[in-house]
Amino acid sequence: MGVNIPLVMQYGWIGKVLLFISFIFYIFKRSIIVNRPILKAVYCLICGLSLFVIGHQYAQHALNERLQLREMQPESLDIVVYIDRISEEKDNKTQQLAQVLGQSSHVVNWLLYLKNENENALIEGPKLQLGHYYRISGKTRPAHSYAVSGAFDQEQWFIQRNIMSGFSVQHIQSLSSDEIYRLGYQNHLQQQQKFFIRQQLNIEKLRLMFRLMLKKSPFQNKGLLLALLTGDESLLNEETKNQFKQLGVSHLLAISGPHVLIFSIMLSWGLHQLIRRYYPQIYLWQPKQILAMIPLCFGVLIYTAFVGFEIPALRTLLSIFLFAFLLLVKVPIKPFSLLVYSASLLLLFDPFSVLSAGFWLSYGSCFILLRIYQTIVQTPNLVSVSVLSRIILLTKTLIESQGKIFIALYPLMLIFFQQISWVAPLTNIIAIPLLGGVIVPLNIFAACVWLIFNSLGNTLFQINDILLSMVLTCFSLLEKLSLPLQGFSLTPVALLGLSCVIIILFLPRGVLPKSWSFICCLPLVIPNKASQQIQLNIIDVGQGQAIFLQHPEQTWLIDTGGSYDEKAFSIGQNVVIPYLRQKGIKQLDHVVLSHLDQDHSGAFPFIAQAFPIKQVISNELWAEQVTQPFTYCHQGQKWQYPQIDIEILWPKEKDLNLVSSNQNQYSCVVYIHLKQVGGYQNYLIMGDAGWEAEYQLIKEYPDLKVDVLVLGHHGSKHSSAYDFLATLKPKLVVASAGFNNRYGHPSKEVLARIQALNIPFKSTVEQGTLSFVSENHQMILYTRRFERTWLHRNW
């Protein structure tokens, strides 16, 4: 999804025709296919390709429809909203999902950003409540991703969750039903009175009730109790989240299949006990298995709604309903087929699930568990063995399952998170029996009891709180013994090879030769093509600058970018490091900090922790952070390698003592010359240098050849003078700036000068990461924003 495949889009109808012919052929000539392995393989290949084409078209159509509803530019608005979901409180901020009426032909979801009570500028008006309408004033905050491969994609996250825009709230006014009716939204009013919608709202109110109850309680682990009950992490502190992440058990905070099944089994068991005592004759009408499916399916549906229809819970819901249907029609049930049907139905109802890490991790772990289940089923004579033998077998199965799940999900963890917790298998062996077997069931039972008898429910919650404290104490000991999370640098090709190795090893015997896995290991040991190319990448780091130069013999990072508060949101951890790891980078030979402004060097401490750095170069020493070999940058420094020359053109060595008084003006100016290539051959990177530095450069280097100029100070009006641009006459000018930045970079004045000189212009705002790649002795430009449909912009 999100990747345009021209052949698929143009000839998609062929896939539908082939699938129809294959279906007819299977009905009338099934015996021919079954009895001939080669024909069966060809038939499966044709069906697989046809289904892929149809699925791709279906997903692209759904994506295009959703993209039409997005807000693209910040705008001050008054909107009418309806609140049908509880808010999310995290990082001392409140986010509220709301239905927005009247902004388009459809009711759309926007994410409201609310100021906290401790902030200076409080929001005027009442607090938002479930089931109420409001008129809200504020400003739209459209999603805008850092268009960088490997980094978190906010636009993808918004699309996957069906959120069409963010919205900063400034004023709130409550609206009555009569006012909504007069505004012309009577259809929406009537819609909210439908039975299922009212029940869904009641479930949200119940979730809020548990949040408020636990928030007021004296329990020590109230945040964890709530997260394990409803999936709501609003009360969960960062220390606990980081601990679970460090130990590799963050998945236990998500509501998954076991949570849903525990509640459903408890409900089925309770109903069975009532029937057995008061009306056992009903089992003469229908078998026990059939009747047990009714409360089981009902319980799964209720609890899935209770946790907000998250993907792991939806997987269980679809699987249980499919299982019940197949049991009812007396069709043989194969676990693997059930899993595939469940995934297919989920993608049919919500094709955007494929964009979620939860989808792949959830179904991937289920596939491995099924393989383990098959080995358990093959174990003979389990009934006749002793209790001790059963305990040993269960312990062995638990250890084996965690080891296999860790190995099987290793590529997915690297794809989505790029780091691994080595202690995860051991922690899961301890945590899963305790949390899944004791604490979660007790938590659910306590919640059910609390709804009837508050005092008894509180007592059960208190017991669970004590148990959780014991578990967290155990986790703290493991955390002290464990290694830090380890990041891995693997290219997409290497990850694909690793994934194929694991898939082949975990397939049932006889499907594919296990020896093929050695062939798939080749991308892990053979240098990839990208590492042998020369690449200059202007990374989209928002309002900042980071440029990565990759050469077969050297790696250079010129500036690192940096957000206003790297502790709150780190450009280094969330953008630059994932990008470098995705390119397979394991160390950096040179890091140039043009100057020590936050937007150019703020991410350096995190990058220095993630990668070994051989040398740091800057116009002044950052003594608190730079522990690597350090060199001051100054005019005349040169580095020469095969195919590439790098030179510092500014500042002069005698001016280094002036840097502290004017960091911007004395930024390190880097000149890169590529040999034996055509096209974009010469690059000038200005840092934050302004008019004075530009004047000196054209004075001292009047014949300087520049093909690509990275504008000084992100294109501010006090840089990129007309004479400077006219003298250099670059083939392309690039501005590294942030979307809707408060400085107005690149400035109108600079853009006017560029336009007057007819110089082509590109910006990381519009293009995302710009990559100049050597191919057939030519430097070819690629831009990230045209690689995914949702990243496209019509400026």
MOWO-V652893 format. One record per residue. N is the residue number from 1. RES is the residue in three letters. SS is DSSP state (~ for helix, > for strand, _ for the rest). Layout:
n = {N/N}
res = {RES/RES}
ss = {SS/SS}
//
This chain:
n = {1/2/3/4/5/6/7/8/9/10/11/12/13/14/15/16/17/18/19/20/21/22/23/24/25/26/27/28/29/30/31/32/33/34/35/36/37/38/39/40/41/42/43/44/45/46/47/48/49/50/51/52/53/54/55/56/57/58/59/60/61/62/63/64/65/66/67/68/69/70/71/72/73/74/75/76/77/78/79/80/81/82/83/84/85/86/87/88/89/90/91/92/93/94/95/96/97/98/99/100/101/102/103/104/105/106/107/108/109/110/111/112/113/114/115/116/117/118/119/120/121/122/123/124/125/126/127/128/129/130/131/132/133/134/135/136/137/138/139/140/141/142/143/144/145/146/147/148/149/150/151/152/153/154/155/156/157/158/159/160/161/162/163/164/165/166/167/168/169/170/171/172/173/174/175/176/177/178/179/180/181/182/183/184/185/186/187/188/189/190/191/192/193/194/195/196/197/198/199/200/201/202/203/204/205/206/207/208/209/210/211/212/213/214/215/216/217/218/219/220/221/222/223/224/225/226/227/228/229/230/231/232/233/234/235/236/237/238/239/240/241/242/243/244/245/246/247/248/249/250/251/252/253/254/255/256/257/258/259/260/261/262/263/264/265/266/267/268/269/270/271/272/273/274/275/276/277/278/279/280/281/282/283/284/285/286/287/288/289/290/291/292/293/294/295/296/297/298/299/300/301/302/303/304/305/306/307/308/309/310/311/312/313/314/315/316/317/318/319/320/321/322/323/324/325/326/327/328/329/330/331/332/333/334/335/336/337/338/339/340/341/342/343/344/345/346/347/348/349/350/351/352/353/354/355/356/357/358/359/360/361/362/363/364/365/366/367/368/369/370/371/372/373/374/375/376/377/378/379/380/381/382/383/384/385/386/387/388/389/390/391/392/393/394/395/396/397/398/399/400/401/402/403/404/405/406/407/408/409/410/411/412/413/414/415/416/417/418/419/420/421/422/423/424/425/426/427/428/429/430/431/432/433/434/435/436/437/438/439/440/441/442/443/444/445/446/447/448/449/450/451/452/453/454/455/456/457/458/459/460/461/462/463/464/465/466/467/468/469/470/471/472/473/474/475/476/477/478/479/480/481/482/483/484/485/486/487/488/489/490/491/492/493/494/495/496/497/498/499/500/501/502/503/504/505/506/507/508/509/510/511/512/513/514/515/516/517/518/519/520/521/522/523/524/525/526/527/528/529/530/531/532/533/534/535/536/537/538/539/540/541/542/543/544/545/546/547/548/549/550/551/552/553/554/555/556/557/558/559/560/561/562/563/564/565/566/567/568/569/570/571/572/573/574/575/576/577/578/579/580/581/582/583/584/585/586/587/588/589/590/591/592/593/594/595/596/597/598/599/600/601/602/603/604/605/606/607/608/609/610/611/612/613/614/615/616/617/618/619/620/621/622/623/624/625/626/627/628/629/630/631/632/633/634/635/636/637/638/639/640/641/642/643/644/645/646/647/648/649/650/651/652/653/654/655/656/657/658/659/660/661/662/663/664/665/666/667/668/669/670/671/672/673/674/675/676/677/678/679/680/681/682/683/684/685/686/687/688/689/690/691/692/693/694/695/696/697/698/699/700/701/702/703/704/705/706/707/708/709/710/711/712/713/714/715/716/717/718/719/720/721/722/723/724/725/726/727/728/729/730/731/732/733/734/735/736/737/738/739/740/741/742/743/744/745/746/747/748/749/750/751/752/753/754/755/756/757/758/759/760/761/762/763/764/765/766/767/768/769/770/771/772/773/774/775/776/777/778/779/780/781/782/783/784/785/786/787/788/789/790/791/792/793/794/795}
res = {MET/GLY/VAL/ASN/ILE/PRO/LEU/VAL/MET/GLN/TYR/GLY/TRP/ILE/GLY/LYS/VAL/LEU/LEU/PHE/ILE/SER/PHE/ILE/PHE/TYR/ILE/PHE/LYS/ARG/SER/ILE/ILE/VAL/ASN/ARG/PRO/ILE/LEU/LYS/ALA/VAL/TYR/CYS/LEU/ILE/CYS/GLY/LEU/SER/LEU/PHE/VAL/ILE/GLY/HIS/GLN/TYR/ALA/GLN/HIS/ALA/LEU/ASN/GLU/ARG/LEU/GLN/LEU/ARG/GLU/MET/GLN/PRO/GLU/SER/LEU/ASP/ILE/VAL/VAL/TYR/ILE/ASP/ARG/ILE/SER/GLU/GLU/LYS/ASP/ASN/LYS/THR/GLN/GLN/LEU/ALA/GLN/VAL/LEU/GLY/GLN/SER/SER/HIS/VAL/VAL/ASN/TRP/LEU/LEU/TYR/LEU/LYS/ASN/GLU/ASN/GLU/ASN/ALA/LEU/ILE/GLU/GLY/PRO/LYS/LEU/GLN/LEU/GLY/HIS/TYR/TYR/ARG/ILE/SER/GLY/LYS/THR/ARG/PRO/ALA/HIS/SER/TYR/ALA/VAL/SER/GLY/ALA/PHE/ASP/GLN/GLU/GLN/TRP/PHE/ILE/GLN/ARG/ASN/ILE/MET/SER/GLY/PHE/SER/VAL/GLN/HIS/ILE/GLN/SER/LEU/SER/SER/ASP/GLU/ILE/TYR/ARG/LEU/GLY/TYR/GLN/ASN/HIS/LEU/GLN/GLN/GLN/GLN/LYS/PHE/PHE/ILE/ARG/GLN/GLN/LEU/ASN/ILE/GLU/LYS/LEU/ARG/LEU/MET/PHE/ARG/LEU/MET/LEU/LYS/LYS/SER/PRO/PHE/GLN/ASN/LYS/GLY/LEU/LEU/LEU/ALA/LEU/LEU/THR/GLY/ASP/GLU/SER/LEU/LEU/ASN/GLU/GLU/THR/LYS/ASN/GLN/PHE/LYS/GLN/LEU/GLY/VAL/SER/HIS/LEU/LEU/ALA/ILE/SER/GLY/PRO/HIS/VAL/LEU/ILE/PHE/SER/ILE/MET/LEU/SER/TRP/GLY/LEU/HIS/GLN/LEU/ILE/ARG/ARG/TYR/TYR/PRO/GLN/ILE/TYR/LEU/TRP/GLN/PRO/LYS/GLN/ILE/LEU/ALA/MET/ILE/PRO/LEU/CYS/PHE/GLY/VAL/LEU/ILE/TYR/THR/ALA/PHE/VAL/GLY/PHE/GLU/ILE/PRO/ALA/LEU/ARG/THR/LEU/LEU/SER/ILE/PHE/LEU/PHE/ALA/PHE/LEU/LEU/LEU/VAL/LYS/VAL/PRO/ILE/LYS/PRO/PHE/SER/LEU/LEU/VAL/TYR/SER/ALA/SER/LEU/LEU/LEU/LEU/PHE/ASP/PRO/PHE/SER/VAL/LEU/SER/ALA/GLY/PHE/TRP/LEU/SER/TYR/GLY/SER/CYS/PHE/ILE/LEU/LEU/ARG/ILE/TYR/GLN/THR/ILE/VAL/GLN/THR/PRO/ASN/LEU/VAL/SER/VAL/SER/VAL/LEU/SER/ARG/ILE/ILE/LEU/LEU/THR/LYS/THR/LEU/ILE/GLU/SER/GLN/GLY/LYS/ILE/PHE/ILE/ALA/LEU/TYR/PRO/LEU/MET/LEU/ILE/PHE/PHE/GLN/GLN/ILE/SER/TRP/VAL/ALA/PRO/LEU/THR/ASN/ILE/ILE/ALA/ILE/PRO/LEU/LEU/GLY/GLY/VAL/ILE/VAL/PRO/LEU/ASN/ILE/PHE/ALA/ALA/CYS/VAL/TRP/LEU/ILE/PHE/ASN/SER/LEU/GLY/ASN/THR/LEU/PHE/GLN/ILE/ASN/ASP/ILE/LEU/LEU/SER/MET/VAL/LEU/THR/CYS/PHE/SER/LEU/LEU/GLU/LYS/LEU/SER/LEU/PRO/LEU/GLN/GLY/PHE/SER/LEU/THR/PRO/VAL/ALA/LEU/LEU/GLY/LEU/SER/CYS/VAL/ILE/ILE/ILE/LEU/PHE/LEU/PRO/ARG/GLY/VAL/LEU/PRO/LYS/SER/TRP/SER/PHE/ILE/CYS/CYS/LEU/PRO/LEU/VAL/ILE/PRO/ASN/LYS/ALA/SER/GLN/GLN/ILE/GLN/LEU/ASN/ILE/ILE/ASP/VAL/GLY/GLN/GLY/GLN/ALA/ILE/PHE/LEU/GLN/HIS/PRO/GLU/GLN/THR/TRP/LEU/ILE/ASP/THR/GLY/GLY/SER/TYR/ASP/GLU/LYS/ALA/PHE/SER/ILE/GLY/GLN/ASN/VAL/VAL/ILE/PRO/TYR/LEU/ARG/GLN/LYS/GLY/ILE/LYS/GLN/LEU/ASP/HIS/VAL/VAL/LEU/SER/HIS/LEU/ASP/GLN/ASP/HIS/SER/GLY/ALA/PHE/PRO/PHE/ILE/ALA/GLN/ALA/PHE/PRO/ILE/LYS/GLN/VAL/ILE/SER/ASN/GLU/LEU/TRP/ALA/GLU/GLN/VAL/THR/GLN/PRO/PHE/THR/TYR/CYS/HIS/GLN/GLY/GLN/LYS/TRP/GLN/TYR/PRO/GLN/ILE/ASP/ILE/GLU/ILE/LEU/TRP/PRO/LYS/GLU/LYS/ASP/LEU/ASN/LEU/VAL/SER/SER/ASN/GLN/ASN/GLN/TYR/SER/CYS/VAL/VAL/TYR/ILE/HIS/LEU/LYS/GLN/VAL/GLY/GLY/TYR/GLN/ASN/TYR/LEU/ILE/MET/GLY/ASP/ALA/GLY/TRP/GLU/ALA/GLU/TYR/GLN/LEU/ILE/LYS/GLU/TYR/PRO/ASP/LEU/LYS/VAL/ASP/VAL/LEU/VAL/LEU/GLY/HIS/HIS/GLY/SER/LYS/HIS/SER/SER/ALA/TYR/ASP/PHE/LEU/ALA/THR/LEU/LYS/PRO/LYS/LEU/VAL/VAL/ALA/SER/ALA/GLY/PHE/ASN/ASN/ARG/TYR/GLY/HIS/PRO/SER/LYS/GLU/VAL/LEU/ALA/ARG/ILE/GLN/ALA/LEU/ASN/ILE/PRO/PHE/LYS/SER/THR/VAL/GLU/GLN/GLY/THR/LEU/SER/PHE/VAL/SER/GLU/ASN/HIS/GLN/MET/ILE/LEU/TYR/THR/ARG/ARG/PHE/GLU/ARG/THR/TRP/LEU/HIS/ARG/ASN/TRP}
ss = {_/_/_/_/_/~/~/~/~/~/_/~/~/~/~/~/~/~/~/~/~/~/~/~/~/~/~/~/_/~/~/~/~/~/~/_/~/~/~/~/~/~/~/~/~/~/~/~/~/~/~/~/~/~/~/~/~/~/~/~/~/~/~/~/~/~/~/_/_/_/_/_/_/_/_/>/>/>/>/>/>/>/_/_/_/_/_/>/>/>/_/_/>/>/>/>/>/>/>/>/>/_/_/_/_/_/_/>/>/>/>/>/>/>/_/_/_/_/_/_/_/_/_/>/_/_/_/_/_/_/_/_/>/>/>/>/>/>/>/>/>/_/_/_/_/_/_/_/_/_/_/_/_/~/~/~/~/~/~/~/_/_/>/>/>/>/>/>/>/>/>/>/>/>/>/_/~/~/~/~/~/~/_/_/_/~/~/~/~/~/~/_/_/_/~/~/~/~/~/~/~/~/~/~/~/~/~/~/~/~/~/~/~/~/~/~/_/_/_/_/_/~/~/~/~/~/~/~/~/~/_/_/_/_/_/_/_/~/~/~/~/~/~/~/~/~/~/_/_/~/~/~/~/_/_/_/~/~/~/~/~/~/~/~/~/~/~/~/~/~/~/~/~/~/~/~/~/~/_/~/~/~/~/~/_/_/_/~/~/~/~/~/~/~/~/~/~/~/~/~/~/~/~/~/~/~/_/_/_/_/~/~/~/~/~/~/~/~/~/~/~/~/~/~/~/~/~/~/_/_/_/_/_/_/~/~/~/~/~/~/~/~/~/~/~/~/~/~/~/_/~/~/~/~/~/_/~/~/~/~/~/~/~/~/~/~/~/~/~/~/~/~/~/~/~/~/~/_/_/_/_/_/_/_/_/_/~/~/~/~/~/~/~/~/~/~/~/~/~/~/~/~/~/~/~/~/~/~/_/~/~/~/~/~/~/~/_/_/>/>/_/_/_/~/~/~/~/~/~/~/~/~/~/~/~/~/~/~/~/~/~/~/~/~/~/~/~/~/~/~/~/~/_/~/~/~/~/~/~/~/~/~/~/~/~/~/~/~/~/~/~/~/~/~/~/~/~/~/~/~/~/_/_/_/_/>/>/_/_/_/_/~/~/~/~/~/~/~/~/~/~/~/~/~/~/~/_/_/_/_/_/_/_/_/_/~/~/~/~/~/_/~/~/~/~/_/_/_/~/~/~/~/_/_/>/>/>/>/_/_/_/_/_/_/_/>/>/>/>/>/_/_/_/_/>/>/>/>/>/>/_/_/_/_/_/_/_/_/_/_/~/~/~/~/~/~/~/~/~/~/~/~/_/_/_/_/>/>/>/>/>/>/>/_/_/_/_/~/~/~/~/_/_/~/~/~/~/~/~/~/_/>/>/>/>/>/>/>/_/_/_/_/_/_/_/_/_/_/_/>/>/>/_/_/_/_/_/>/>/>/>/_/_/>/>/>/>/>/>/>/_/_/~/~/~/~/~/~/~/~/~/_/_/_/_/_/_/_/>/>/>/>/>/>/_/_/_/>/>/_/_/>/>/>/>/_/_/_/_/_/~/~/~/~/~/~/~/~/~/~/_/_/_/_/_/_/_/>/>/>/_/~/~/~/~/_/_/_/_/_/_/~/~/~/~/~/~/~/_/_/_/>/>/>/>/_/_/_/_/_/_/_/_/_/_/_/_/~/~/~/~/~/~/~/~/~/_/_/_/>/>/>/>/~/~/~/~/_/_/>/>/>/>/>/>/_/_/>/>/>/>/>/>/~/~/~/_/_/~/~/~/_/_/_/_}
//
